[in-house]
Amino acid sequence: MLLQFNRPHPSLSHEGDEAAERVERRALAMWPRLDHRALHRCHGDTGKIATQVAHRTKMSRKQIVALISD
């Protein structure tokens, strides 16, 4: 009997591991005091990363997404 396992964080078709790493590195380069573990848990999702960054800056989420997206 085969069991089907659901992935806890399904990968997005338009963003691979490399793209996620680029977004995380770009965010850390601009805001070096961000928690790198928390960024890694975002799996390269620019919206989630923008939410974390928005707590540290006066920039809007849209502006942050524009800065860190590919």
Secondary structure, 3 states (H helix, E strand, C coil): CCCCCCCCCCCCCCCCHHHHHHHHHHHHHHCCCCCHHHHHHCCCCHHHHHHHHHCCCCCCHHHHHHHHCC
